[in-house]
Amino acid sequence: MEIEVLLSLIFFAFCAGAIDAAVGGGGLIQIPAIMGTFPQMSPATVIGTNKLSSIFGTASAAYTFVRKVKLQWKLLAVIAVCALISSFLGAACLSMIPQSVLKPFVFVMLIVIAIYTLVKKNFGQVHFDLKITPKVLVLAAIGSLLIGFYDGIFGPGTGSFFIFFFIRFLNVDFLHASALSKIGNFMTNLAALSFLAPTGHVIFQIGFIMAVANVVGSVVGVRVALKYGSGFVRVIFLILVSVLICRIGYQIFVTG
């Protein structure tokens, strides 16, 4: 591998890790970088290699958030288990539901999320001490099952959906929602890798090289998020959702 190509992959992996740690969406940067560098690589191998790289960054971000942000362990366990199981099932159903069916639905949902977040100025700005009641655990389980299944079967915007759900239904702020989303995202990545790695859809050399840069980026991303708080994360969240809307809209209306 040429040094220019290697440095390019490392740079994009670092940027992806930083963005993903704060609000999710690192795949928006990392997947096109891998596809552009290796145009002959199959889509499944691109996704698998990306998952291998990003799971280390997600794990690093999750670990840092758990240490720095007060979270409920019972809630984390419910999110982790439900996300893992449903993402595994989603990956198993991957060939049954065409992505062309999912794209318009995701496109509309992202627009609704963006408008809601923009209009509700206080949305995600205040954190309430969360009492772990059966209702809270059931809501967390439902959200993690649905979003985990979606990540296994399609993927784009998973972090955004996790964050929005946790703010809307668990009454946490953007910072805490981002921390919780890292747990869910780590488990969905793990489930996807358990499918893709055994079937040879992971280039380990590339994945591990990018993983190092992804972890470094995630450390930077988490520190920035912790330093500047929920207001900053809200702005980055809106930017990321807007980019997702443009990307999926382009795929629907331009490329078909």
C-alpha positions as CSV (number, residue, x, y, z in Angstrom):
1,M,0.0,0.0,0.0
2,E,1.4,3.4,-1.0
3,I,2.2,5.8,1.8
4,E,-0.2,8.5,0.3
5,V,-3.1,6.0,0.4
6,L,-2.2,4.9,3.9
7,L,-2.1,8.5,5.2
8,S,-5.4,9.3,3.5
9,L,-7.1,6.4,5.2
10,I,-5.6,7.3,8.5
11,F,-6.8,10.9,8.2
12,F,-10.3,10.0,7.3
13,A,-10.5,7.4,10.1
14,F,-9.4,10.0,12.6
15,C,-12.0,12.5,11.4
16,A,-14.7,9.7,11.4
17,G,-13.7,8.7,15.0
18,A,-14.0,12.3,16.2
19,I,-17.4,13.0,14.7
20,D,-18.7,9.6,15.6
21,A,-17.7,9.9,19.3
22,A,-19.7,13.2,19.7
23,V,-22.9,12.5,17.7
24,G,-22.5,9.3,15.6
25,G,-22.3,9.2,11.8
26,G,-18.6,8.3,11.4
27,G,-19.6,6.0,8.6
28,L,-20.5,9.0,6.5
29,I,-16.8,9.8,6.3
30,Q,-15.1,6.4,6.6
31,I,-17.2,4.3,4.2
32,P,-16.8,6.7,1.2
33,A,-13.1,6.9,2.0
34,I,-12.7,3.1,1.8
35,M,-14.9,2.9,-1.3
36,G,-12.9,5.6,-3.0
37,T,-9.6,4.0,-2.2
38,F,-10.6,0.5,-3.1
39,P,-13.3,0.8,-5.8
40,Q,-13.2,-2.9,-6.6
41,M,-14.0,-3.9,-3.0
42,S,-17.5,-5.4,-2.6
43,P,-20.0,-3.4,-0.6
44,A,-20.2,-6.1,2.1
45,T,-16.4,-6.0,2.5
46,V,-16.5,-2.2,2.7
47,I,-19.1,-2.4,5.4
48,G,-17.2,-5.1,7.3
49,T,-13.9,-3.4,7.2
50,N,-15.6,-0.1,8.3
51,K,-17.2,-2.0,11.2
52,L,-13.9,-3.4,12.3
53,S,-12.3,0.0,12.4
54,S,-15.2,1.9,13.9
55,I,-16.0,-0.7,16.7
56,F,-12.7,0.2,18.4
57,G,-13.4,3.9,18.2
58,T,-17.0,3.3,19.5
59,A,-15.6,1.2,22.3
60,S,-13.1,3.9,23.3
61,A,-15.8,6.6,23.3
62,A,-18.2,4.4,25.2
63,Y,-15.5,3.7,27.9
64,T,-14.7,7.3,28.3
65,F,-18.3,8.4,28.5
66,V,-19.1,5.8,31.1
67,R,-16.1,7.0,33.2
68,K,-17.0,10.7,32.8
69,V,-20.8,10.8,32.6
70,K,-23.1,9.4,35.3
71,L,-25.1,6.6,33.7
72,Q,-27.3,3.9,35.1
73,W,-25.8,0.4,34.7
74,K,-29.2,-1.4,34.6
75,L,-30.2,0.9,31.7
76,L,-26.9,0.4,29.9
77,A,-27.4,-3.4,30.2
78,V,-30.9,-3.3,28.7
79,I,-29.7,-1.1,25.8
80,A,-26.7,-3.3,25.1
81,V,-28.5,-6.6,25.1
82,C,-31.4,-5.5,23.1
83,A,-29.3,-3.7,20.5
84,L,-27.0,-6.7,20.1
85,I,-29.9,-9.2,19.6
86,S,-31.9,-7.1,17.3
87,S,-28.9,-6.0,15.1
88,F,-28.0,-9.7,14.7
89,L,-31.5,-10.4,13.6
90,G,-31.5,-7.4,11.3
91,A,-28.3,-8.6,9.6
92,A,-29.9,-12.1,9.2
93,C,-32.9,-10.4,7.4
94,L,-30.6,-8.2,5.2
95,S,-31.4,-9.9,2.0
96,M,-35.2,-10.0,2.6
97,I,-35.9,-6.3,2.6
98,P,-34.6,-4.1,-0.3
99,Q,-32.8,-1.0,0.7
100,S,-34.9,0.9,-1.9
101,V,-37.9,0.3,0.4
102,L,-36.1,1.6,3.5
103,K,-34.5,4.7,2.0
104,P,-37.7,6.9,1.6
105,F,-38.8,6.0,5.2
106,V,-35.4,6.9,6.7
107,F,-35.3,10.1,4.6
108,V,-38.7,11.3,6.0
109,M,-37.8,10.3,9.5
110,L,-34.5,12.3,9.4
111,I,-36.4,15.4,8.2
112,V,-38.9,15.0,11.0
113,I,-36.0,14.7,13.6
114,A,-34.2,17.7,12.1
115,I,-37.3,19.9,12.2
116,Y,-38.3,18.8,15.7
117,T,-34.8,19.4,17.1
118,L,-34.6,22.8,15.4
119,V,-38.0,24.0,16.6
120,K,-37.7,22.7,20.1
121,K,-35.0,25.1,21.3
122,N,-34.7,23.4,24.7
123,F,-34.7,19.9,23.3
124,G,-31.8,17.9,24.8
125,Q,-30.5,20.9,26.7
126,V,-31.6,19.8,30.2
127,H,-30.7,16.6,31.9
128,F,-33.1,15.1,34.5
129,D,-32.0,12.6,37.0
130,L,-33.4,9.4,35.5
131,K,-35.2,7.1,37.8
132,I,-35.0,3.5,36.6
133,T,-38.6,2.4,36.6
134,P,-40.1,-0.6,34.7
135,K,-41.5,2.0,32.2
136,V,-38.1,3.5,31.5
137,L,-36.5,0.1,31.0
138,V,-39.3,-1.0,28.6
139,L,-39.0,2.2,26.6
140,A,-35.2,1.7,26.4
141,A,-35.7,-1.9,25.3
142,I,-38.2,-1.0,22.6
143,G,-36.0,1.8,21.2
144,S,-32.9,-0.3,21.2
145,L,-34.6,-3.3,19.6
146,L,-36.1,-1.2,16.8
147,I,-32.9,0.9,16.1
148,G,-30.6,-2.1,16.5
149,F,-32.7,-4.1,13.9
150,Y,-32.5,-1.1,11.6
151,D,-28.7,-0.9,12.0
152,G,-28.4,-4.6,11.2
153,I,-30.5,-4.3,8.0
154,F,-29.5,-0.8,6.7
155,G,-27.5,1.4,9.0
156,P,-27.2,5.1,8.0
157,G,-28.3,7.5,10.8
158,T,-28.3,4.8,13.5
159,G,-26.4,7.1,16.0
160,S,-28.8,10.0,15.2
161,F,-31.9,7.7,15.8
162,F,-30.4,6.5,19.1
163,I,-29.7,10.0,20.3
164,F,-33.1,11.4,19.3
165,F,-34.9,8.4,21.0
166,F,-33.0,8.7,24.2
167,I,-33.7,12.5,24.5
168,R,-37.3,12.3,23.5
169,F,-38.4,9.3,25.6
170,L,-35.8,9.1,28.4
171,N,-35.6,12.9,29.0
172,V,-31.8,13.0,29.0
173,D,-29.7,15.8,27.4
174,F,-27.6,15.5,24.2
175,L,-24.4,14.6,26.1
176,H,-26.0,11.8,28.1
177,A,-27.9,10.6,25.0
178,S,-24.7,10.5,23.0
179,A,-23.0,8.5,25.8
180,L,-25.9,6.0,25.8
181,S,-25.9,5.8,22.0
182,K,-22.2,4.7,22.1
183,I,-23.2,1.6,24.1
184,G,-26.0,0.7,21.6
185,N,-23.8,1.4,18.6
186,F,-20.9,-0.7,19.9
187,M,-23.3,-3.7,20.3
188,T,-24.8,-3.3,16.8
189,N,-21.3,-3.1,15.3
190,L,-20.3,-6.3,17.2
191,A,-23.4,-8.1,15.9
192,A,-22.6,-7.0,12.3
193,L,-19.0,-8.1,12.6
194,S,-20.1,-11.5,13.9
195,F,-21.9,-12.0,10.6
196,L,-19.4,-10.4,8.2
197,A,-16.0,-11.5,9.6
198,P,-16.6,-15.3,9.4
199,T,-17.7,-15.0,5.7
200,G,-14.5,-13.2,4.7
201,H,-16.0,-9.7,4.4
202,V,-13.4,-7.9,6.5
203,I,-9.9,-6.8,5.4
204,F,-8.2,-7.0,8.7
205,Q,-5.0,-5.2,7.8
206,I,-6.8,-2.1,6.6
207,G,-9.4,-2.3,9.4
208,F,-6.8,-2.5,12.2
209,I,-4.7,0.4,10.7
210,M,-7.8,2.6,10.5
211,A,-8.9,1.4,14.0
212,V,-5.9,3.1,15.6
213,A,-6.7,6.4,14.0
214,N,-10.4,6.0,14.8
215,V,-9.6,5.5,18.5
216,V,-7.4,8.6,18.6
217,G,-10.2,10.6,16.9
218,S,-12.8,9.3,19.3
219,V,-10.7,10.4,22.3
220,V,-10.6,13.9,20.8
221,G,-14.3,13.8,19.9
222,V,-15.3,12.8,23.4
223,R,-13.1,15.4,25.1
224,V,-14.6,18.2,22.9
225,A,-18.1,17.0,23.6
226,L,-17.5,16.9,27.4
227,K,-15.8,20.3,27.3
228,Y,-18.5,22.2,25.3
229,G,-21.5,20.3,26.5
230,S,-25.0,19.6,25.1
231,G,-25.4,22.9,23.3
232,F,-22.3,22.1,21.1
233,V,-23.4,18.5,20.6
234,R,-26.9,19.7,19.5
235,V,-25.3,21.9,16.7
236,I,-23.1,19.0,15.5
237,F,-26.1,16.7,15.6
238,L,-28.2,19.0,13.4
239,I,-25.3,19.4,10.9
240,L,-24.9,15.6,10.8
241,V,-28.6,14.9,10.3
242,S,-28.7,17.6,7.5
243,V,-25.8,15.8,5.8
244,L,-27.6,12.5,6.1
245,I,-30.8,14.0,4.6
246,C,-28.8,15.3,1.6
247,R,-27.0,12.1,1.1
248,I,-30.0,9.8,1.2
249,G,-32.1,12.3,-0.8
250,Y,-29.4,12.3,-3.5
251,Q,-29.5,8.5,-3.6
252,I,-33.3,8.5,-3.9
253,F,-33.9,11.3,-6.4
254,V,-30.7,11.5,-8.4
255,T,-29.0,8.1,-8.5
256,G,-32.1,6.1,-8.0
